[in-house]
């Protein structure tokens, strides 16, 4: 559990300090959890004397990894993804670089001293309940900054922000390690909690100003998701570290209106009909979400999952074409489609009680059956990628794998 996770963090920090390079390439996800993780790690690593270059990714696709691991003698950190693909990373790295993975999705371990997988799921913690990626990064910062002048507690608000952004509430409140870090942030005056009617409400202080944490998370998700191809990740990191100003709010509002227009248009299309199998309802937006990032297909599924026009007993899936470019990397030959799956509130209760299979139990296998790419999946939210044109074959595989588990 937590003690085992802390033990591997100590191993990682020792390896980090013992490595000859002092420049770090930090790759992080582009949602609230990934952006807060990136901002937290950037601050902690710079405080310990490292030079850090940051790169926000929607997923660590193999084509991107090939470019990353073309170099050698570097320190590479992945935050809020890559726990599942640690074996692939180990193979591609081939001992050339020191790689640290800080994640909370179901992962796979490797016996490789050059690739240290600090994935909380590998140590008995639930990544969609007990601990977020930002919480993993906070625990890492505690060990990294131990004995130094700068206290990791000053980053505790960022450590808990990812859990709020991912919606990891149990009976309306943060729990597990997420709650432990929340309590630290409250003692530091960086977070505040209030008891609401059905859940706790959280407030966060950024650069001396207090904001509702949910509003900050919404802004970060818009910046990193809607604005991924419009310098939004850099905007999100600056919000985490420096708070808001009128210019940032204006940019967020512009992106928000863009999202509203695109989502409203797509909802009208879905109202006219959606594809159904025995247990799945699905649709394909193709390129209609451009210029937003592909994170947004999952956000859209989350927003519509409980609407009356959908069947609450069916799993929901949406496809979005993957643009053939990545900020900071340039043109890529993806030729791929991303599937995001979500579940209704009705199915959420059945999955949590063990009455229905979680998404990660069947989407991952179905995707692998047709040669697709699998990384970060949870029981209640999951996403993978496949080649363009394989959307319907994947749905058939998902239905087949799902029925195996239901029987």
C-alpha positions in Angstrom: 0.0 0.0 0.0 1.3 3.5 0.8 4.4 2.3 2.5 5.4 0.2 -0.5 4.7 3.2 -2.8 6.9 5.4 -0.7 9.7 2.8 -0.8 9.8 2.8 -4.6 9.7 6.6 -4.6 12.9 6.6 -2.4 14.5 4.2 -4.9 13.6 6.6 -7.8 14.9 9.7 -6.0 18.2 7.9 -5.2 18.5 6.9 -8.9 17.7 10.5 -9.9 20.4 12.0 -7.6 22.9 9.4 -8.7 22.4 10.0 -12.4 25.0 12.1 -14.2 22.6 14.3 -16.2 20.9 17.3 -14.6 18.5 18.1 -17.4 15.0 16.5 -17.3 12.4 16.0 -20.0 9.0 16.0 -18.3 6.0 14.7 -20.2 2.6 15.1 -18.6 -1.0 14.7 -19.5 -3.1 17.7 -20.6 -6.1 17.6 -18.2 -6.3 19.0 -14.7 -4.5 16.0 -13.1 -1.8 16.1 -15.7 -1.3 19.9 -15.6 -1.2 20.1 -11.8 1.2 17.1 -11.8 3.4 18.9 -14.3 3.4 22.2 -12.4 4.1 20.4 -9.1 7.0 18.4 -10.5 8.4 21.4 -12.4 8.6 23.4 -9.1 10.0 20.6 -7.0 12.7 19.6 -9.6 13.8 23.2 -10.1 14.1 23.6 -6.4 16.5 20.7 -6.3 18.7 22.2 -9.1 17.4 20.4 -12.2 16.7 22.1 -15.5 13.3 21.0 -16.8 11.8 21.1 -20.3 8.0 20.4 -20.3 5.9 18.7 -22.9 2.1 18.1 -22.6 0.8 15.0 -24.4 -2.7 13.7 -24.9 -1.2 10.2 -24.8 2.3 8.8 -25.0 1.7 7.3 -28.5 4.4 4.9 -29.8 5.3 7.3 -32.6 6.1 9.9 -30.0 8.0 7.5 -27.8 10.2 6.6 -30.8 11.3 10.2 -31.0 11.8 10.5 -27.3 13.9 7.4 -27.0 16.1 8.2 -30.0 18.3 10.1 -27.5 20.4 8.6 -24.7 21.9 9.8 -21.4 18.8 11.7 -20.4 16.4 11.8 -17.5 12.8 11.3 -18.7 9.7 11.6 -16.5 6.2 10.7 -17.5 3.3 12.0 -15.3 -0.3 10.9 -15.3 0.2 8.2 -18.0 2.5 5.5 -19.2 2.1 3.1 -16.2 0.5 0.5 -18.4 3.1 0.7 -21.1 6.2 0.4 -18.8 7.3 -2.8 -20.6 7.1 -1.1 -24.0 9.1 1.9 -22.6 11.7 -0.4 -21.2 12.1 -2.1 -24.5 12.3 1.2 -26.5 14.6 2.8 -23.9 17.0 -0.3 -23.8 18.8 1.2 -20.8 19.8 4.4 -22.6 18.1 6.8 -20.2 16.8 7.0 -16.7 13.0 6.9 -16.9 10.6 7.6 -14.1 6.8 7.0 -14.5 4.4 8.6 -12.0 0.9 7.3 -12.6 -2.3 6.1 -11.0 -3.9 4.1 -13.9 -3.8 0.3 -13.9 -0.1 -0.4 -14.8 2.4 -3.1 -15.5 5.7 -3.4 -13.7 9.1 -4.1 -15.3 12.4 -5.6 -14.0 14.6 -2.8 -15.3 16.7 -0.5 -13.1 16.6 2.2 -15.8 12.7 2.3 -15.8 11.1 2.9 -12.4 7.3 2.6 -12.5 5.9 4.6 -9.6 2.3 3.6 -10.4 0.0 3.6 -7.3 -2.1 0.8 -8.8 0.9 -1.5 -8.6 0.9 -1.0 -4.8 -2.7 -1.8 -3.9 -4.1 1.7 -4.2 -7.1 2.5 -6.3 -6.3 5.1 -9.0 -9.9 6.2 -9.5 -10.6 6.5 -5.8 -7.6 6.7 -3.4 -5.0 8.6 -5.3 -4.6 10.8 -8.3 -1.5 11.4 -10.4 -1.0 14.7 -8.7 -1.1 13.0 -5.4 1.6 10.5 -6.5 3.7 13.5 -7.7 3.2 15.2 -4.3 4.5 12.1 -2.5 7.4 12.1 -4.8 8.1 15.8 -4.1 8.0 15.1 -0.3 10.8 12.6 -0.7 12.7 14.7 -3.2 12.6 17.9 -1.0 13.1 16.1 2.3 15.8 17.9 4.3 16.0 20.9 2.0 15.0 24.5 2.8 11.9 24.3 0.6 8.9 22.4 2.1 6.8 20.2 -0.2 3.7 21.2 1.8 3.8 24.4 -0.1 2.8 22.3 -3.2 0.1 20.4 -1.4 -2.8 22.3 -3.1 -1.5 21.2 -6.5 -1.2 17.7 -5.1 -4.9 17.5 -4.4 -6.1 19.5 -7.4 -5.8 16.6 -9.8 -8.1 14.4 -7.6 -10.8 17.1 -7.7 -10.4 17.5 -11.4 -10.8 13.8 -12.0 -13.9 13.7 -9.7 -12.5 11.2 -7.2 -15.2 11.7 -4.6 -16.4 8.9 -2.4 -19.7 9.7 -0.7 -19.2 13.3 -1.8 -15.7 13.8 -0.4 -12.1 13.1 -1.2 -10.7 10.0 0.4 -7.5 8.0 0.9 -4.2 9.6 0.1 -6.1 12.4 -1.7 -7.7 13.4 1.6 -4.4 13.2 3.5 -2.9 15.7 1.1 -6.1 17.8 1.2 -5.6 18.1 5.0 -2.0 19.2 4.6 -3.1 21.8 2.1 -5.8 23.0 4.5 -3.3 23.4 7.3 -1.1 25.4 5.0 -3.9 27.7 4.2 -3.8 26.7 0.5 -7.1 24.8 0.5 -10.4 25.1 2.3 -13.3 22.8 2.6 -17.0 23.5 3.3 -19.8 21.0 3.9 -22.4 21.3 1.2 -25.8 19.6 0.9 -24.6 16.4 -0.9 -20.8 16.8 -1.0 -17.9 18.8 0.3 -17.0 21.9 -1.6 -13.3 22.8 -2.0 -11.5 26.2 -2.4 -7.9 26.7 -3.5 -5.6 29.6 -3.2 -3.4 30.5 -6.1 -0.9 33.3 -5.8 -2.8 34.7 -2.8 -6.3 34.6 -4.4 -8.9 32.1 -3.4 -11.1 30.3 -6.0 -13.6 27.5 -6.0 -11.5 24.5 -6.9 -14.1 23.2 -9.3 -13.9 26.4 -11.3 -10.1 26.1 -11.5 -10.4 22.5 -12.6 -13.0 23.5 -15.3 -10.6 26.2 -16.5 -7.6 23.8 -16.6 -9.6 21.2 -18.5 -10.7 23.8 -21.0 -7.1 25.2 -21.4 -5.5 21.8 -21.8 -8.3 20.0 -23.7 -10.1 22.5 -25.8 -6.9 24.6 -26.3 -4.3 21.8 -26.7 -3.5 22.9 -30.2 -3.8 26.5 -29.2 -1.0 26.8 -26.6 -3.5 25.8 -23.9 -1.2 23.5 -21.9 1.2 26.4 -21.3 -1.8 28.5 -20.2 -2.8 25.7 -17.8 0.6 25.4 -16.2 0.8 29.2 -15.7 -2.6 29.1 -14.0 -1.4 26.4 -11.6 1.7 28.4 -10.7 0.6 32.0 -11.0 -3.2 32.0 -10.8 -5.4 34.1 -13.0 -5.5 37.5 -14.6 -8.0 39.2 -16.9 -6.1 38.0 -20.0 -6.1 34.4 -18.9 -9.9 34.5 -18.0 -10.5 36.0 -21.5 -8.6 33.2 -23.2 -10.5 30.6 -21.1 -13.8 32.1 -22.0 -13.0 32.1 -25.7 -12.1 28.4 -25.6 -15.2 27.7 -23.5 -17.4 29.3 -26.1 -15.7 27.2 -28.8 -16.4 24.1 -26.9 -20.0 25.0 -26.3 -20.6 25.6 -30.1 -19.0 22.3 -31.1 -20.6 20.3 -28.4 -24.1 21.7 -29.1 -23.8 21.0 -32.8 -22.7 17.4 -32.1 -25.5 16.8 -29.6 -28.0 17.7 -32.3 -26.5 15.0 -34.5 -26.7 12.4 -31.8 -30.3 13.3 -31.1 -31.1 12.1 -34.6 -29.6 8.7 -33.9 -26.8 6.7 -32.3 -25.4 3.2 -33.1 -26.4 0.4 -30.7 -25.2 -3.1 -30.0 -26.5 -5.3 -27.2 -24.6 -3.5 -24.5 -22.9 -0.5 -26.2 -24.1 2.8 -27.7 -21.6 4.6 -29.8 -21.0 7.5 -32.3 -18.1 8.9 -34.3 -17.4 12.7 -34.5 -14.5 12.1 -37.0 -12.9 15.6 -37.5 -15.9 17.7 -36.3 -14.2 18.5 -33.0 -11.3 20.3 -34.6 -9.4 22.5 -33.5 -10.0 21.0 -30.0 -7.8 18.2 -28.8 -8.9 14.5 -28.7 -9.2 14.7 -24.9 -12.6 16.3 -25.7 -14.3 13.2 -27.0 -14.1 11.8 -23.4 -15.3 15.2 -22.0 -18.2 15.1 -24.4 -19.1 11.5 -23.4 -19.0 12.6 -19.7 -21.3 15.5 -20.3 -24.0 13.5 -22.2 -23.8 10.1 -20.3 -26.9 10.7 -18.2 -29.1 12.4 -20.8 -32.5 11.0 -21.4 -31.8 10.4 -25.1 -29.3 7.7 -24.1 -29.8 4.3 -22.6 -28.4 4.3 -19.0 -27.9 0.5 -19.1 -25.6 0.6 -22.1 -21.9 1.6 -22.1 -21.2 4.8 -24.0 -18.4 5.1 -26.6 -17.3 8.0 -28.8 -14.7 8.1 -31.6 -12.6 11.1 -32.7 -10.0 11.2 -35.4 -6.4 11.9 -34.1 -4.8 14.9 -35.8 -1.5 14.1 -37.4 0.6 16.6 -35.5 1.6 17.1 -31.9 2.6 20.4 -30.3 6.3 20.4 -29.7 6.9 17.4 -32.1 5.4 18.5 -35.4 3.9 16.3 -38.0 3.2 12.7 -37.1 1.8 9.8 -39.2 -0.9 8.6 -36.8 -3.7 7.7 -39.2 -5.6 6.8 -36.0 -8.9 7.2 -34.2 -9.4 7.5 -30.5 -12.2 5.8 -28.6 -13.3 7.2 -25.3 -15.8 5.2 -23.1 -17.8 6.4 -20.2 -20.7 5.0 -18.1 -23.9 6.5 -16.8 -24.5 7.1 -13.1 -26.7 3.9 -13.1 -23.8 1.8 -14.5 -21.3 3.5 -12.2 -23.1 2.1 -9.2 -23.2 -1.4 -10.7 -19.5 -1.3 -11.6 -18.5 -0.1 -8.1 -20.6 -2.9 -6.5 -19.1 -5.5 -8.8 -22.4 -6.2 -10.6 -21.0 -5.0 -14.0 -17.6 -5.1 -15.6 -15.4 -2.0 -15.5 -14.2 -0.4 -18.7 -10.6 -1.4 -18.2 -11.5 -5.1 -17.9 -12.7 -5.3 -21.5 -11.7 -2.3 -23.6 -8.0 -2.9 -23.2 -8.3 -6.5 -24.4 -10.6 -5.6 -27.2 -8.2 -3.0 -28.5 -5.2 -5.3 -28.2 -7.2 -7.9 -30.2 -7.1 -5.7 -33.3 -3.6 -4.3 -32.7 -4.5 -0.9 -31.2 -2.7 1.1 -28.6 -3.5 0.9 -24.9 -2.3 3.1 -22.1 -4.4 4.8 -19.4 -7.7 3.1 -18.6 -9.9 3.2 -15.4 -13.0 1.2 -14.6 -15.3 4.2 -15.1 -13.5 6.0 -17.8 -11.2 4.6 -20.5 -9.6 5.5 -23.8 -7.5 3.7 -26.4 -6.5 4.3 -30.1 -6.9 2.2 -33.2 -6.2 2.7 -36.9 -8.8 4.8 -38.9 -11.5 2.6 -40.4 -11.4 0.0 -37.5 -14.1 1.7 -35.4 -16.8 -0.9 -36.1 -14.4 -3.9 -35.8 -13.4 -2.5 -32.4 -17.0 -2.2 -31.3 -17.6 -5.8 -32.2 -14.5 -6.8 -30.2 -15.6 -4.7 -27.2 -19.1 -6.4 -27.3 -17.5 -9.8 -27.5 -15.1 -9.2 -24.6 -17.8 -7.6 -22.6 -20.2 -10.5 -23.0 -17.4 -12.9 -21.9 -17.1 -11.0 -18.6 -20.9 -10.7 -18.1 -21.4 -14.4 -18.6 
